[in-house]
Amino acid sequence: MSEPLDPRLTPARPHVADLRLRDRVTAARYVAGTPRRVTAPSAPLRREPDPGAGLDTEALLGDAVDLYDAAEGFAFVQLARDGYVGYLPADSLGPADPEPTHRVTALRTFLYPEPDLKRPVLGHLSLGARLVATGESGAYLETRGGYVFARHCASVESREPDYVATAMRLAGTPYLWGGRTSLGLDCSGLVQLCLDMAGLPCPRDADMQERALGQALPLDLAHLRRGDLVFWRGHVGLMRDPETLIHANGHHMAVAAEPLAEAVARIEAHSFGAVTGIRRP
């Protein structure tokens, strides 16, 4: 018997489904996904085609998606990065080609209409956004959507060698349920963004990360090391050092570093219960 399909990762709704799921789900029609790419600085992905629906995750500029349906301003898609399914604003998508050439390595940067820092900005780009550079103009990269300060970017193949250092750079970022940009992050969004910058594939949600990332370790908090991931049922953080956890959390309403012992006691008493797992990416 086939395992149940995870609705977060299954491109199917009653009105449309991926053609490859014809024998597994019931839908009014089945289509092959059409490759598209996010052309907005960032885009909210929601479970329903409703601007009032909760935020499940966010797509960044340059993210590849498969498009299955578009109607009334919303596009039903699957994100290539992690397989997450939902509805993006239809106007946030464009052609799949060309492939991005650079990505943002600053925590955030601005997109300008001209290579001039005095011009009104078109928007901001988050750490991890991918863009297509078409040329250079002084200190700026010319892109298909505007100009970006070149030293805030690097080749799309570049890697941040220390994902814990990336997490520490994000300390103080406000907590945002479903957030995965440097303007707002949830717990698993922080982990995913940091591992992505290091070139390590990472699922989106904490339960997925606990099942899939790296090596499972014994449930022993006394022998942790820098970079280990600590999981609760519905929460995740990473170790800055053997005694210090950094995590995006609703207690601080921010990405914050704190003694692991204090976090464990508070979380067990007031929110997610006991630690459920430890993994080493």
N, C-alpha and C positions, 0 to 999 in steps of 0.2 A: 504494500500500500504506500502511495506517495505521501511524503510529509505535508502537513497543512501549509498553504502558502501564506507568507507574511504579507499582510496588506500594505505595509510600509514599503515593500520591495517588489510588489506585484503590479505591473502596468495593466490594470483591469478595473473597469467600472461598469455598471449595468449598461451604459450606452456605448462603450467601446472597450476593446481589449487588444493586447498584442496578438498578432496572428499566431505566434508560437504557442499561445495558451488555449488554442481552440478546443483541445481535448480535455482541458482542466477547469475552465471557467465558462460561465454562461454570460453572453453579452449580445447586444443588438447587432453589433458588427465587429469584425476583426480586421485589423490593419497592421501593416508593417510600419515600424517607427521611421520617421524621417529625421535625419541628422540636422540639428540646429545648434546654435551657440548663443550664450548669453552676451548681449551687447550693451546692457545697462551696467552701471557701476556695481550694483548688486540687485538682487530680486528676491522677494519673499515667496517661499513655496508653502502653500496651504493645502490642507486636506480636502477642502471643498472650494468650488469656484465662487468665493464670496469674500470680499475685502474685509468683512468682519470675522471671518474664521480665524482660529488660532494659527500662529506661526509654527510650522513644523521644523523648517530649516531655511537656510538662505543659500542661493547660488551667487557666485561671484562673476564679474566680468571675465569672459573667456571660457567659462565652464561649458563643456559639451553636454548636450541633452538629446534624447530621442523624443520627437513630437508625435503624439498619437491623435490629438484632436484639438481644435481651437474654435471657441464660440463665445460670444458676448464678452469679449475682452480677456478671456482666460485661455491658457494653453495647458492641456493635460500632457505631462512629460515624465520621463524617467531620467534622473541625473546620471551621467556616465561615471562621475567620481566615486559614488558609493551606492548607486542603484536605487536611491530614494525616489519615491513616486509622489506626485501631487500636481497642484495647479500654480503656474507662474503667470504673471501679467503677460498677455500675448505680445505687447509692444516691447517687452524686454528681450525678445529673441530676434536673431538675424541668421544669415547664412552660416553654415558650418565651416566654410573655408574663407580665408586662409587660416592655417594653424597659428596660435599665438607664438611670438618670438621672445617675449620678455615677461617677467612677473614682478609685482611690487614687493620689495623687501623692506621698505620703511613701514612702520606701523600703519601709517595712512599717508596719502598724498593727494594733491589736487589735479584735476583735469582742467586745462585752460583752453580757450578758443584760439589763442595765439601764444607764441613763445615769449610771454611777457608776464612777470609775476604781478603786475599792477592791473591786469585785466580781470573782470569778474569771472569767477570760476564756474565751470559747467557742472561740477560735482566732485565728490571725493572717491578715491579708490582705496580699498582696504589692503592690508598685508595679504598676499596670496593671490590678488587679482592678476589675471593674465591678459596681456594686450599684444596687438600686432603693431610693431614699429615699422614705419614705412620710410623713415629717414631721420636725420638729425638737424637741429637748428640751434646752434650755440650750445647751451647747457641743457637743452630739452630734446626729448624724443618726440618725433612727430608720429602720431598714431592715427588709426582710422576714425577716432572719435574726438581728437584734440591733441594737446601737447602735455607731456608729463616731464617733470624734472628728472633727468637721466640718472642722477646718482641715487634716486629713490628706487631704482629698478635694477634688475640683473637678468642675465640670460634665463630663459625658461627652464633650461637644464640645470641651473645652479641649485645647490642644496645648502641648507643651514645645518652645520655639523652637530649642533647641540639643541635638541628640541626642548630641553629644560630651560636653557637660556632664553629661547623664544617665549616660553611661558612666563618667565620672569619679566621680560620686556612688556608683556601684556598685563602685568599687575596693575590694579586700579581700574581696568576696563569694566564698565558697568555690566551687571548681570542682565541678560535678556533671554527669556525662554525661547528656544529655537534659534538663537543668534549664533552666527559663526563668522562675523566680521570683527574688525578691531574697534568698532563702535559699540558692540555688545555681544556677549558670549554666554552660552550656557555651559554646563560642565563638560559634556561630551563634545560640544563644538570647540572648546578650548583644546582638548586633546587632539581632535581631528585636525584642526588648523596647524597646530605645532608639529604633528607627525607629518602632515602633508608638506610643510616647508622643509622637512628633513628628507623628503622623498620616500616616506614610508606609507603605503596604502593603509587606510583606516576606515572602518565602518562609521556610521553617523551616531548611533545611539549607544548609551552606556551598556545596555544588555548585549548588544551586538559586539561591542568592543570586548566585553568580558568573555564572550564565547570564542572570538576569532583572533585577537591580537597576540602575537608573539608566543611566549612560553608561559604556561601556568605554573605558579610557584606554590609551595606549601603555605597554608594560611598562618603565617608566623610574622607578626609585626616587629619582632626583635631583630630581624636580619634583612631589613630592607636596604636598598641602595639607591643612589641618584638615578632617576628615570623610571623606576618601577611605578606601575599603575595600581592604585588601590580602589576596589569597587565595593559599593553597597548596592542594595536592590533599588536601582533608579538613580545612582550617583557615581561619579568617578572623579578622582584627583590623581595628581602625579607627585612623586617625591622629589623635592629640591635637593634634599640630602637625607640621610637615614632617619632624621627626627622631624623633618619639616615637610608638610603637605602644601602644595599650591593647587587651588581649585577655584572654578567659578561657582559661586554658591549664593543661595538666597538669604543666608544669615548676614553676610557682609554686603549683599547685593552688588558684588564686584568679584573680580579675580583677586584672590588674596592668599598670602602665605601665612601659615600658622602652625604651631606645634601639632604634630599628628595626634598625640595623646589627647589634646583638648578637642580636636575635631572629632575623633572617634567617640569620646564621651558624650559630646553634645548631639552628634548625629544619632547615636544609639538611643539617647533619651528622648529626643524631640522630633526626629524625622524618619530616616530611612532604615533604622535598626542597626544590626551588627554588620561588620565587614563580611562580604560574601566571597571575595576573591582577590588575588594578587597576580599580576602578569608583568612580564618583562618583554617589551617590544624588541 
